[in-house]
Amino acid sequence: MDHPTYAVIVGSGSYIPTRKIRNEDFLEHAFYDQDGTRLKKMNAEIIRQFGRITGIQERRYVTDDLVASDIAAFAGQEALVSSGIDGETLDYIIVAHNFGDIRADNRRSEFVPALASRVKHRLTIKNPSTIAYDLPFGCAGWLQGVIQADSFIRNSSAKRVLVIGTETLSRISDPHDRDSMIYADGAGAVVLEARQSNTPVGVLSHATKSYAAELAYVLRMGKSSNPEYGHDHLFLKMNGRKLYEYALKAVPQTMKQCLDRAGLIVTEVDKVLIHQANEKMDEAILRNLFELYDLYSSPKDMMPMTISWLGNSSVATLPTLYDLMHKGKLIDQVLQKGSVIVFASMGAGVNMNAVAYKIPTA
């Protein structure tokens, strides 16, 4: 008798850009409010308040010679090496991103050919049955790619899927907007493989929500906050307060729905890996998740964070975080065999999702 098939992560990789941009590097910026007026606060105070709220002290930017598909290929190659599989045996390559390739000398987004096709080309994978496609889904895109890979594997239409998240937010951030200090660049990837098991393992359950009716334009593209800025291209703009307030309620509910579908409760979860968007927001989301179970404290070190030194690299935050933990590169944060993880993310759309995952014991 055949056992059920589950999607299991068998390899991971990431690319962390080499350029470190510290908070103090923004001291000479001219910051404007969204109404086009120059902020009256001194930059030092703006930066101190920003660091206190977000937890970000530095972030990483790509060098001028790289674009999103380049660093996606770096992370994808590392994931293939980590998994020990031949890229020609992949059934799908899913690349989550939101802005395409943006070159340092031309800030127009490139979407043709698809970034997934560019990645497949760079990885020199020739198999025409390795289907490559892009997934734009806000910051929740990489996790949605994992959900899609799980569906392919469970219905036997795929055995191996490479899921990559890549973004160069530094290329679309407005230097005159305080929110530009949030954004970072990076790429992360995992290989998921079909595995038969008589006990649940790998991806156990998932949940996804789209709040487009009321929150579609909380994140949007717009002109620079500085009305005299000489560039005509658009920048990423965010109504941070509205997104923050909604996330505190909706994300924990999505996570609980995911756990309910897996037949789990929060006390059976070992680690929560959440999109690195804002340190205080993520901490509040975890508190609110526990309160849904009438619990008012969570285990210490349950929720690892990288935002203080990597910033918010959108779709890359979760796979990068997983890869660093998987390879023992985060202090006091180790992934143990048999542990249950909950992944969660939210972003433009507004889209949010959660995945319950059990690390195999063998």
VOLUM-983918 format. One record per atom (N, C-alpha, C): x, y, z. Coordinates in steps of 0.001 Angstrom, whole numbers, plus 500000, padded with zeros to 6 digits. Layout:
<rs>
XYZ
...
</rs>
This chain:
<rs>
500845498796500000
500000500000500000
500874501246500000
500611502165499077
501401503385499007
501039504333500147
502084504984500653
501864505994501688
501554507335501023
500923508273501758
500659509606501201
501960510304500798
501864511207499847
503015511960499359
503019513355499957
504186513770500422
504353515087501024
505484515839500321
505431517177500395
506492518024499844
507490518363500946
508731517946500753
509780518100501765
510901518970501206
511391519895502015
512546520710501616
513806519860501712
514511519719500602
515725518892500582
516987519705500330
516865520986500123
518023521836499923
517621523298499960
518570524159500326
518278525590500400
519517526395500022
519286527637499652
520381528531499304
519951529972499447
520906530873499500
520581532299499591
521741533118499037
521418534347498686
522453535297498299
522234536570499103
523223536904499922
523192538131500715
524140539125500058
523623540231499540
524478541194498844
525636541688499708
526666542143499055
527900542513499748
527911543955500249
527045544807499723
527053546222500122
526258546402501411
526926546816502485
526253547118503745
525882548598503773
524607548862504017
524134550235504138
523614550408505567
524322551208506353
523950551404507755
522975552573507886
522287552630509016
521320553709509220
521951555081509095
523179555218509599
523843556517509550
524157556974508132
524102556048507183
524321556432505785
523175557276505229
522066557376505981
520925558183505541
520932559582506166
521965559916506912
521993561194507612
521934562391506672
522465562236505467
522493563359504526
521297563384503578
520369562446503723
519194562427502853
518245563580503199
517513564020502209
516457565006502422
515127564272502401
514484564145503562
513242563389503667
512023564309503565
511031563827502815
509787564573502618
508606563710503052
507528564371503471
506286563667503778
505570563360502467
504524562530502543
503829562145501317
503079563301500677
502870564402501425
502218565574500835
503212566506500158
504489566110500123
505491566891499427
506185567942500266
505927567985501575
506585568950502451
507817568331503106
508857569134503259
510095568664503865
509857568388505351
510332567256505829
510180566925507248
511000567880508103
510401568322509204
511063569298510063
512023568664511053
511798567400511387
512692566722512330
514081566583511749
515068566635512626
516444566389512203
516576564928511776
517430564670510786
517590563306510292
518027562341511384
518872562802512299
519340561921513374
518171561405514199
517192562273514474
516015561864515246
515121560943514419
514953561240513110
514158560386512227
514747558982512202
516051558894512104
516726557603512008
516650556843513329
516806557546514443
516700556889515756
515309556299515946
514282557091515618
512910556609515757
512646555428514829
513156555511513615
513010554421512653
513622553126513190
514831553197513712
515498552013514245
514762551428515435
514197552304516266
513469551842517452
512210551089517066
511526551549516019
510266550929515612
510485549664514786
511389549728513832
511549548617512888
512571547584513326
513525547991514174
514614547093514558
515738547048513547
515611547803512456
516627547771511394
517785548698511736
518991548162511680
520204548945511881
521035549049510601
520905548046509761
521582548066508466
520838547158507508
521166547284506231
520548546459505204
521572546224504117
521248545344503161
522176545006502084
521610545423500737
522483546005499909
522139546364498539
523038545600497575
522498545282496401
523320544650495367
524284545671494772
525369545178494221
526290546029493485
525693546345492113
526252547365491461
525653547876490229
525630546863489088
526453545834489163
526535544871488060
525487543764488158
524676543757489216
523741542657489435
522290543117489343
521427542190488910
519979542407488906
519320541226489627
518003541295489764
517280540299490562
517453538884490027
517444538701488704
517586537345488159
518982536787488405
519998537655488461
521359537197488752
521421536579490149
520938537333491137
521056536834492508
520101535675492758
518989535623492005
518100534458492085
518824533206491633
519608533333490563
520369532189490059
521433531754491064
522069532721491737
523061532375492761
522414531542493865
521258532012494358
520560531293495432
520057529943494942
519527529908493709
519025528655493154
520123527624492983
521282528052492504
522406527139492337
522853526573493674
522889527422494689
523281526960496021
522272525952496564
520987526189496295
519962525244496745
520103523904496045
520432523917494754
520630522662494023
521836521902494568
522922522610494823
524112521965495391
523786521388496763
523054522168497571
522679521719498911
521826520458498860
520938520379497870
520048519220497758
520729518010497140
521804518258496375
522520517164495716
521801516608494506
520833517376493963
520096516865492808
520546517582491530
520266516969490417
520574517518489101
519441518462488691
519776519705488334
518764520664487929
517914520198486766
518447519295485943
517687518785484793
516495517937485234
516477517515486488
515368516687486988
514265517510487624
514412518839487642
513364519692488199
512136519685487289
510974519673487902
509731519791487137
509308521248486980
509589522063488001
509234523474487955
510341524327488575
510477525528488051
511245526599488681
510280527762488850
509973528101490090
509050529197490392
509870530337490989
509813531503490371
510565532658490866
509589533739491300
509557533988492606
508711535041493155
509489536355493175
508869537395492669
509438538749492688
508291539698492394
508565541003492398
507502541965492133
507885543066491159
509169543213490886
509606544357490082
510501543978488916
510672542689488658
511498542278487536
512957542614487738
513687542647486635
515085543066486659
515142544574486453
515798545261487373
515978546706487273
517471546983487306
517983547554486259
519417547807486161
519782549109486855
521019549175487316
521473550363488028
521446551600487149
521666551427485848
521731552571484944
520431552806484174
519403552014484477
518101552187483814
517036551599484736
516319552452485455
515406551988486502
514042551545485978
513987551120484723
512754550565484175
512728549050484407
511601548538484855
511494547107485133
511486546296483840
512212545186483852
512235544250482726
511550542954483147
510519542574482390
509770541359482689
509825540336481557
510434540714480432
510511539817479283
511977539630478907
512491538381478871
511768537168479263
511529537117480772
510666536213481181
510366536050482605
511644535792483381
511678536258484626
512879536035485437
513157534554485614
512101533744485730
512305532298485874
513005531723484653
512669532214483468
513358531766482257
514814532202482271
515067533418482744
516448533895482847
517243533034483830
516595532678484947
517268531838485941
517562530454485366
516567529866484710
516781528547484091
517938528609483102
518014529676482323
519101529856481368
520447529949482083
520511530729483149
521766530895483884
522192529598484553
521221528787484955
521547527499485575
521871526433484531
521814526812483250
522108525930482095
521256524673482106
519992524800482538
519064523674482522
518390523637481156
518559522556480437
518067522460479060
516746521694478937
516369520937479936
515176520099479879
513926520945479625
513250520780478471
512059521591478193
510888521264479114
510956520138479809
509887519770480741
510078520406482114
511169521155482294
511341521960483500
510647523291483247
509454523436483790
508616524607483520
509049525758484420
509321526908483801
509789528069484556
508765529198484452
508310529697485594
507369530815485563
507560531724486775
507083532974486614
507198533987487662
505936534041488509
506116534510489737
504985534630490653
505059535978491370
504315536985490881
504223538259491604
503046538225492570
503316538298493864
502267538144494874
502607538987496104
503280540117495894
503737540910497024
504828540175497790
505080540609499004
506118539986499824
505783538540500185
504528538149500007
504103536775500297
504361535821499137
505031536287498091
505189535501496873
505973534221497020
507092534272497756
507897533045497880
507099531955498599
506424532319499675
505657531315500417
504500530802499579
503918531654498738
502861531178497847
503442530208496818
504686530434496414
505361529486495531
505526528130496189
505837528128497477
505936526868498225
504578526175498251
503517526954498451
502165526388498462
501827525777497105
502180526461496026
501930525918494695
502749524654494451
504011524675494887
504857523483494733
504261522298495482
503744522547496671
503108521483497458
501922520894496706
501133521757496067
499980521276495306
500417520412494126
501450520857493407
501967520067492287
502434518691492761
503136518675493884
503703517421494389
502606516493494915
501638517050495613
500566516213496163
499694515590495075
499511516308493952
498669515737492895
499478514981491850
500747514735492179
501638513898491363
501986514500490000
501832515825489846
502250516467488604
503677516977488672
504317516814489826
505723517195489974
506349516372491093
507644516138490963
508411515461492016
509445516385492651
509926517374491858
510946518290492376
510659519699491869
510657520658492789
510360522047492437
511366522957493134
511934523877492368
512814524910492906
511999526187493060
511930526715494283
511171527940494551
512142529009495037
512167530121494327
513115531200494607
512355532490494891
512855533261495847
512372534623496071
513524535581495860
513328536592495031
514423537520494730
513881538927494540
514635539912495020
514183541294494882
515348542262495060
515285543365494336
516247544467494502
515446545732494804
514944545820496022
514102546945496406
514862548268496421
516185548208496539
516967549443496535
516814550196495222
516435549477494160
516319550097492839
514957550792492633
513995550541493531
512685551180493350
512262551943494615
513201552204495523
512872552956496731
513186554436496521
512320555274497035
512434556725496900
513431557238497938
514555557832497530
515543558308498506
515021559436499382
513873560030499032
513300561114499818
512148560655500700
511964559352500815
510892558768501616
511530558021502787
511053558269504008
511591557556505172
511520556038505000
510475555579504329
510302554138504154
511435553510503350
512205554321502621
513316553760501850
514319553060502744
514355553431504031
515292552799504955
514890551369505302
513641551010505018
513170549655505299
513728548661504287
513828549096503049
513976548169501931
515413547696501724
515516546437501276
516814545803501073
516735544866499877
517869544300499518
517973543376498392
518398542000498893
518070540971498113
518509539629498466
517748538572497697
518188537331497858
517529536198497207
517674534957498075
516654534119498054
516693532853498782
515931531798498011
516265530535498250
515657529451497462
515601528162498266
514635527320497905
514567525952498427
514199525007497296
514614523756497454
514168522678496572
513216521808497373
512001521635496861
511032520732497481
510938519466496656
510856518332497344
510847517029496674
509729516168497239
509143515343496399
508095514429496841
508673513329497722
507993513050498830
508416511970499717
507179511259500253
507187509950500169
506091509161500734
506391508876502197
505368509017503016
505552508819504448
504250508344505067
504353507431506041
503150506963506730
502727507900507854
503567508898508145
503209509944509101
503395511297508423
502595512305508766
502710513611508124
504099514220508297
504629514773507217
505972515358507217
506014516413506122
506989517304506181
507087518354505177
505953519352505318
505399519801504192
504285520755504225
503040520038504730
502532520491505877
501365519857506504
500064520533506095
500088521858505986
498881522611505665
499278524022505276
498298524749504744
498569526140504403
497265526924504380
497378528250504410
496229529147504308
496685530424503621
495817530985502794
496133532213502059
494923533132502060
495182534443502171
494123535446502135
494552536592501218
493572537190500525
493803538400499734
492764539439500128
493232540570500661
492341541639501103
492373542794500096
492042542488498861
492126543492497802
490958544466497824
489848544087498427
488676544974498421
488971546275499158
489604546149500330
489817547333501153
491280547776501223
492221546912500849
493639547213501065
494491547107499804
493860547071498651
494604546828497416
495750547805497218
495578549071497603
496578550095497305
497323550584498547
497334549773499597
498146550127500763
499625550190500366
500024549304499479
501329549379498826
501075549640497350
501757550604496793
501484551013495417
502742551678494849
502687552022493588
503755552772492952
503333554235492815
504289555149493060
503975556571492987
505213557406492766
505005558694492566
506116559614492336
506886559870493633
508057560423493511
508882560745494672
508150561693495611
508412561553496909
507838562471497893
508365563891497706
509527564006497100
510121565312496801
509557565812495471
508716566835495480
508085567290494235
509076567830493208
510287568145493640
511287568689492729
512300567646492279
512071566388492669
513004565337492277
512942565154490768
514083565078490132
514142565152488682
513877563880487919
513578562765488595
513360561500487894
511866561266487684
511523560729486516
510112560543486204
509608559134486489
510506558215486905
510010556866487170
509333556800488542
508568555742488752
507781555590489963
508544554795491019
508160555035492262
508799554390493401
507753553629494223
508227552682495020
507341551943495917
506900552846497057
505584552923497259
505008553742498321
504134552868499222
504078553220500511
503377552370501462
502637553213502488
501405552809502773
500667553339503917
500976552416505089
502118552657505714
502634551736506719
501730551553507913
501117552638508374
500263552535509568
499056551636509325
498408551813508169
497233551004507863
497611549536507706
498730549271507023
499184547896506855
499517547269508199
500199548027509050
500584547561510387
499351547161511185
498369548058511223
497164547804512035
496400546577511548
496312546411510237
495559545277509701
496320543971509905
497637544030509751
498444542821509876
498353542223511279
498257543082512294
498221542588513677
497032541682513933
495966541906513208
494771541083513381
494715539945512373
494941540258511106
494691539293510034
495759538212509938
497018538558510165
498075537551510028
497952536455511085
497757536789512381
497559535713513366
496369534816513041
495297535405512524
494125534592512167
494451533637511021
495233534109510053
495642533243508939
496539532122509440
497435532431510368
498320531416510936
497525530374511719
496541530838512474
495717529889513244
494908528993512314
494369529564511240
493628528747510281
494523527664509700
495756528008509417
496726527037508907
496973525928509927
497184526307511185
497416525310512232
496190524432512442
495014525035512394
493777524256512544
493693523180511463
494061523544510244
493981522588509138
494972521438509318
496055521697510036
497040520644510304
496715519862511572
495672520283512289
495329519638513547
496319519947514645
496904521142514596
497912521551515567
497430522757516354
498042522965517514
497852524206518268
499208524865518419
499199526112518818
500425526902518790
501504526345519727
501122525683520795
502118525132521724
502863523929521139
502386523415520015
503087522321519337
504061522834518278
504138524160518131
505030524779517147
506369525094517811
507451524740517144
508788524991517683
509367526324517231
509131526689515970
509670527933515439
508621528624514573
508586529941514652
507770530758513767
508714531583512906
508673531341511612
509490532088510657
508561533034509913
508657534308510229
507733535289509688
508491536272508802
507820536764507786
508407537747506883
509018538893507679
510262539227507385
510991540241508137
510619541632507626
509506542144508138
508972543419507665
509213544551508652
509036544253509928
509110545259510976
509183544500512297
510239544731513068
510462543929514270
509315544032515262
508860545240515553
507789545401516527
506480544801516019
506230544926514718
505019544337514149
505071542823514247
506204542227513904
506319540769513965
506166540262515393
506740540977516351
506594540582517754
505132540663518193
504432541694517750
503017541842518102
502172540758517443
502511540382516209
501792539302515521
501928537998516303
503128537707516785
503332536480517561
502531536523518861
502545537668519547
501754537798520778
500270537570520489
499793538172519419
498370538049519091
498001536634518681
498932535926518043
498688534517517713
498480533713518993
499340533895519972
499205533154521228
497921533532521955
497514534793521865
496290535219522537
495052534579521921
495135534190520638
494021533464520032
493793532120520716
494803531642521429
494708530381522187
494600530657523693
494306531918524041
494216532336525447
495529532107526178
496622532309525474
497963532232526060
498604533610525947
499327534015526986
499809535395527034
501323535498527158
502001534435526742
503458534481526625
503880533402525644
504999533652524966
505519532691523995
506929532291524398
507373531102523972
508728530654524336
509795531620523828
510833531779524613
511950532644524216
512631532066522973
513024532932522067
513746532558520842
512902531717519880
511586531778520036
510715531024519128
510711531637517732
510901532961517666
510793533667516393
512143534303516037
512959533631515224
514247534203514827
514065535428513941
514992536380514046
514904537619513284
516239537909512597
516145538420511376
517334538874510652
517197540325510216
516071540950510544
515784542273510005
516790543318510466
517400543139511642
518314544153512163
519520544369511260
519947543309510552
521145543442509711
520900543178508231
519717542651507895
519402542402506484
518259543264505958
517519543946506856
516407544755506406
515286543909505825
514425544542505052
513266543882504446
513536543692502955
513865542471502581
514135542153501170
512944541463500510
511749541768501007
510506541285500400
510468539753500343
510264539191499153
510110537750498985
511348536959499408
512471537635499609
513706536925499952
513876536709501449
513091537402502283
513366537325503720
513165535917504280
512061535272503915
511777533946504482
512760532869504011
512993532705502700
513941531659502303
515361531925502784
515744533202502889
517068533525503426
517153533140504894
516113533470505653
516073533116507069
516145531608507247
515358530871506470
515385529411506560
516773528880506230
517378529384505166
518685528896504740
519748529147505809
519746530330506411
520726530642507451
520563529713508655
519312529414509022
519078528502510144
519457527079509766
519086526663508574
519376525301508115
520878525019508122
521665526045507827
523112525868507739
523850526305509003
523083526553510090
523697526864511376
524390528196511423
523893529168510644
524553530472510574
523898531543511439
522843531176512186
522228532111513117
522510531653514538
523013532552515349
523382532214516724
522141531784517513
522245530651518186
521194530131519066
519876529849518346
519939529658517025
518740529327516263
519045528135515368
518568526966515778
518865525728515065
517563525034514692
517517524477513489
516370523684513064
516631522225513421
515798521668514281
515959520300514747
515082519344513947
515552518134513740
514734517113513091
513461516872513900
512360516794513195
511078516570513852
510386517837514326
511066518991514204
510465520250514657
509339520684513726
508368521388514297
507274521976513528
507533523472513380
507484523938512140
507703525346511822
506416525918511239
506138527161511575
505095527903510871
505759529059510137
505613529080508812
506033530207507996
504838531144507843
505081532451507820
504000533402507582
504543534631506875
503744535194505981
504177536410505285
502978537226504853
503244538496504574
502190539404504111
502830540472503240
502043541020502307
502610542047501453
501566542653500533
502056543308499485
501195544079498581
500040543227498081
498901543872497973
497741543157497432
496409543450498095
496253543412499427
497200542863500392
497032541354500460
498142540627500280
498129539174500321
498873538687501554
498375537632502153
499083537022503284
498855535521503269
499796534789503854
499702533338503847
500498532738504991
500276531459505211
500967530723506259
501104529266505832
502187528639506253
502446527236505961
502928526559507241
502335525427507571
502827524583508651
503724523515508051
504898523346508624
505899522449508037
506573521633509146
506722520327508913
507408519464509880
508692518951509252
509812519210509917
511110518761509428
511194517243509561
511562516552508504
511663515092508595
512694514651509633
512462513497510212
513427512964511193
514527512166510516
514344511852509243
515367511112508503
515403511584507064
</rs>
